[in-house]
Amino acid sequence: MDFHKELAFAEKLLQHFRIRLRYITPENPEVFPSSQGVGLQDILNYNFDAANVFQMIDEHCNPNTFYRIRNTLLCQYILFRLPSASAATFVYIGPYTLTPIEKKEILNLAETFKVSPANIDQLEQFYSSIPLIQDENTILTLLYTLGECLWGDADNFSIVDEFLFSDSVPDSFIPLPEQTPEEAQINIQLMEQRYEMEGKLMQAVSSGSVHKAELILSQFSSMQLEMRTDNPIRDYKNYAIILNTLFRKAAEKAAVHPVQIHAISSQYARKIELVTSYASYMNLLKEMVRKYCLLVKNHSLKCYSMLVRKVITDINYDLTADLSLKAEAALLNVNPSYLSTLFKKETGYTLTEYVNRKRIDHAIFLLNSTDMQIQTIATYCGIPDVNYFTKMFKKMIGKTPKEYRQMITAAK
């Protein structure tokens, strides 16, 4: 049976996490082909015979079995035999890791295998290129689905964590030469890849595209962090600070007013310092990218003229101010009739309609998030006359503020 389509789909899915799927055959027995243009064997010069390793795999890799392998070099792999192949064919997925590889682990590895100090940076660059999977259920779900396609019912296959292959590769290295121009170019390519990903992430945020930004973040977060200090938590915080700055600039590019950008940026500057683990770091990044996208989506003024931008900024800044057409025109030193025509043309609303909608939107927020009295809410929305506020609220929402609050209370 031909499983080309199923395997092509799995390969495409894994590419989103930067994980490679490869085939091992007698004609192509190479077990450690390059990843991201450079493999660990390229850096550390493994001494083993690929053909012998293939023979060992052929002898010990049982059918209908996924092998989860974690070798002595901190990398994870998936290995399994394809069914119904005319010749022995194996699928090899990886490398990837399930936890961040910290600098001290790399240094311990370098000491164990006698890597010269001149090549530590090269080794760190390699590990920073290994995809990081935050939740192993992502891989397991793929395996279960693929297993059902290959072997039918889930009872027909198994996932095991032990395989002779794990210990078959010699734990020895030969001394490394000094970094070559080609190896230096590889390091440059890894850095370019990270900067390219950051650029795509900024572009998604500046367009307010939550879905696209979250997808790019999932790919970005699969990249190992380059550990710049001996404290991983400090490294997480530093990278979060960098992303907070990038997102702030992306919102600025989308013409969100600095007042609103400063509010969210300051909020996350405080939250970043509360990061205590890799999990809390990743949760914060997900929250940040979503909130910045929503900020752009709801407050971008990019499609408005400078004059209308200033009016909208005044409205968003203080709903209790005098936001009448006459007051805004005087503040901006323009003709009221001209401002009215321009505002209606660009927003689709008269200035009064726009202000009233913003005030009622804020009232809904306060009714949902506080226990303030309705009179107080009316005042906070710039409508001190509670009767007029109630009348306006019912006209727009279809319920009085009291009825709306009773509805949301009953729903909780």
N, C-alpha and C positions, 0 to 999 in steps of 0.2 A: 504493500500500500504506500502511496506517495503522500508524505507529510510536508511537502514543500510549502504550502500555503500557511499551515499552522506554525511552522518554524520561522517563516518569513515575518509573520505577525509578531511572534515572540522576539525576534531580532529587532524589529522596528520599535517595539515597546521598550526593550532594554536600552536602545540608543538614547531614549529620552533621559535615562539615568547615566548615560555615558558608559554603560557596561557592554562589553563585546561578547558576541556569541560566535564560536568558531567550530570547525569540524576537524576531527583528527582521523586520518585514514592511513593505511599502510604506505600510500604514495606520499602522504604529507603528515609525517609523524611528529612534527614539531609541537611540543606541548606548551611552550612558553613564547609564542610569537609576540611581537612588539605591541605595547599598549600606548596610545597617544604618541606613537612614533619612537618610543623607547621602552624596552622591557627591563625587568629587574636583572635578567641574565646579562643584558647589555652593559649594565652598570657594574654588577658584581661578578660577572664572568663565572656562571655556573659551569662545573665540570661534570657532564653526564652525557650519555649516549641516547639520543632521541628514539632511535629504533628499539633499544632495549627497554626504555620506559614504555613505549607503545606495546611491546610484547607483554610486559607486566600488566598493563591496563587490560589488554585483551584477555588475559588469563583470569584476572580477579574482578573485573567489572561485570556483575551479574545483570541479566536482563530485567526489565521492569523495575529498575531501581535508580533513584536519584541519589548521588553521593554529595553530601555537603562537606567540603574540604577546607580546613584552615591550616595552612602550612606554617613552618617555623619562621617564616618571614612576614607574618602578621596579615597575610592576604587570604581572602575567602574565594572559593570557586565552587561551581556546580558541575558535576560530570555525570553523563549517562550514555548508555548504549542505545543507538537507534534501532527500532524493531524492523524486521523484514528487509534489511539491507543486504544486497548481494555480497558485499564484502564488509568486514568489520568496520563500522563507522561510529564514532563517538562525538557527542556534542559537549563542548567545554565552554562554560559561562564564567566570565571573570576577567581580571581580578576586581574585587571590591572589598570594602571593610564595613563592619557594622558599628564600630565605635571610632571616634577620632584617634588618629595615631599621634601621640604626644611626642614632643622633642626628646624627652628622656628615654622613651622606648627606642627611638631611632639611634640615640647615642649608645644605648646598651647593645643594640644589634651591631652597630659599627665596632664596638669593642670586642664583642664575641667573635666576629668574623674578620677582625684585624683590618678594618678599612682605615686608610690613612686620613689624617686630619684634613688634608688638602681636598678630599673627596666627600666630606660630610655634607657640604652644601648641595652637591650633586645628588646624594642619597635623599636629602630632605626634599629636593625638587621632585624626585620620582614619587615619593610617598604623597606629596601634595597633589599629584595627578591621579591618584587612585580614587575612584568614585566611592563616596560615603553614602550608605543606605541607612537612613535614620530608623526605619521600621522594617524589620525582617519579614513582617507579614506581606510586604509588597512582593518579595521574592517568592514566599511560600504560596501566595495566591496564584502567581504565574505558574509555579510548578504543578500545583494541583490541577489547574485548568489544562495545562499542556499534557499532564499525565493522563487525564481523562480522554484527551484527543488521541494520544498515542496508544493507550492500552485499555481504553474503555472505562469501566467502573473504577472508583477510587480504591476499592478492595483489591484491584489487580496490580497495584504498584505500591512501592514503599519509598520513604525518604530516610536515609541513614546518615550518621555522622562519622562513621569510621571507614577508612579505606587504606589499604597498604600503601597507596600512592603518597600519602601524607608524609611518610618517613623514607620514601625511596630515593628522594633527591639528596645527593650528598650535601651535608652541611659544611661545605668548605669553599673558600674563595681564593682566588689568586690575587696578588697585589694589583691595585688599580694604577693605571698610568695617570699622568696629569690630565686634567680636563682638555679634551680636544676641541677645535673650533666647531666640529659637528655637534658635540655634546653641549657646547655653549649655546648653539643655535636652538637646540631642543629646549633648553631652559627659557630662552627668549620666547619660543612658541607657547610654552605653558603660561608665561606671564601675559602674553598677548591674548590668549584664550580667556583668562580671567577678566582682563580689561574689556574685551569684547562682550562678555556676558554682563558685566556691570553696565556697559553702554545700552544693551538691549533692555535691561531691567529699568534703567532710567527712562528710556523711551516709552516703555509700557506704562510706567507711573505717570509720566507727563501727558499721556493720552487718556488717563483714568481707566485703563483697561484692567480690571481686577483679575479676570480669568487669565489673561495673557501674562500678567505680572506674576501671578501665583505659579503658573507653569514654568516660567523662566527661573523663579526662585527655587523651585524644586530641583531644577538642573544645576543651578548655581550652588545650592546647599549640598549637592552630592560631591562637590569639589573639596578636597581636604584643605583645611586652613594651614597656611604657613606659620608654624609656631615661632614667633619672634621673641618671646620671653620664656623664662622657666616656669611661668605661672599660666596654665591653660585658661583659667577663668579671666585673667587680665587680657589674654589674646582674644577671647570671645567678645569681651566688652569693647576692645579696640576696634574689632571688625564691625561691631554693631554701630559704633560711633561713626565709622566711615560710611556705612550704609545710610545712617540717619542724615548725614551731610549730603550724600548723593540724592536721596529722596527729596530733601529740602530744595536742592537745586532743580530737580525735575519739576517740583510744584511751582517753583519760581518761573521756570521756562513756560509753564502752562498759564502764566499770568494770574496765579492765585495771589491775593494781596499779602504782603509781608506780615501783617498783623496776624492773619490766620496761620501762615506758615510758622511763625515764631511760636504760637501757642502749642501746636502739635510737636514741633521740634523740641521745645523745652520739656514737654511732657515725657517724650521718649528719652531725652538726655537723663532725666531722673530715673526712669524705669531701667535703663541700661545698667546703671550702677547697682541694681538689685539682682542682676543675673548671678546665679550661684552654680549653674551646671550647663552642660551642653544642651540638655533638653529645654531648659528655661530660655537659653539663648535662641534656639530654633523657634520656640513658640513666640518669642518676642519679635523675631524677624517676620514671621507670618502675619502677626498682628500689625506690625509697622507697615508692611507693603500694602495690606488691605486698607488701612486707615488713610494712608497717603493717596491711594488711588481714589478712594471715596471723597477725600478732600478736593482733589482735582475735578472729579466728576460733578461735585455739587457747587464748587466755588471758582472754577476756572472762568476768567473774564477775557479769554483770548479772542473770542469772537466779537467783542464789543469795542467801540471807539474809546479813546482815552477819557472823553467827557462822561460817557455812560459808566465807564469803570469807576470813576470817582464817585458818582452818585450811588452806585450799588455798594461800594465800599463804605460809604457813610451810613447806608441803611444797615448793613451787616454789623457795623461797629457799635451802633447805639440805636436800638429801636425806640428808646424813650425820648430821643431828640425831636426837634421840630423838623419833620421830613416832608413838609409841604413843598409843592412846586415852587412857590414864591421864595421860600427859604433856601432851597437848593440852588435856584437860579442866582440869587443874591450872593451866595457863598462862592459860586463858581464864576460870578461876574459875566453871566450870559443872559440873553433874552429868554424869559419864561416860555414864550410860545415856541421858540426854536428848540429849547430843551425838551419841552413836552412832545413835540413832533419827532425828534431824534430818539427819545427814550421809547416811545411807542413803536417806532419803526424797527428798532434793534431788539426789543424784548417781547414785543407783542402785547404788552400791557401799558395802560397809563401809569404814571408814577404812583398815583393814589392806589390803584388796584395792586400794583406790585408790593407796595409798603404793607397794605392790609393783609396780603397773602403771607408775607414774611412774619407779620405779627401773629397771625393765627397759627402758622407753623410752629412758632416758638411757644405759643400757648399749649399746643398739643404735646410738645416736648416736656414742658413743665408739669402738665397734668399726668403724663406717664411716669415721670421720674421723681416727683416731689409730692409732699402732702400740703403744699401751700394752699391757703384759702383762695377762692376764685377772685375775690377783690384784689388780693396781692398779686396774683398772676396777671390780672388785667393791667395793673400798674407797671409790672415788669415788662409788659408787652407794649407799653407806650399808649395805653387806652385807659386812663384813670376812671372814666365813666363806666361802671360795671354793667349798667343796663344796655348801653350802646355796644359794649364788648360782647355781651351775651347775644344780642340781636345779630351782630356781625358774625359771630362764631356759628350760630345756628344756620345762618344763610349759606355759609360756605361748607359746613360739615354735615348739616342736617339734624344735628342734636345740639342742645344747650351744653355748656361746659359741665354742668352738674350731671346731666344725662350721660355725657361721654365718660366722665369719671366713674359713674356707677357701672357702665358697660365694661370698662377695662378692669375694674375691681372684681366684678363677677367672673371675668375670664381667667383670673389668676388662680 
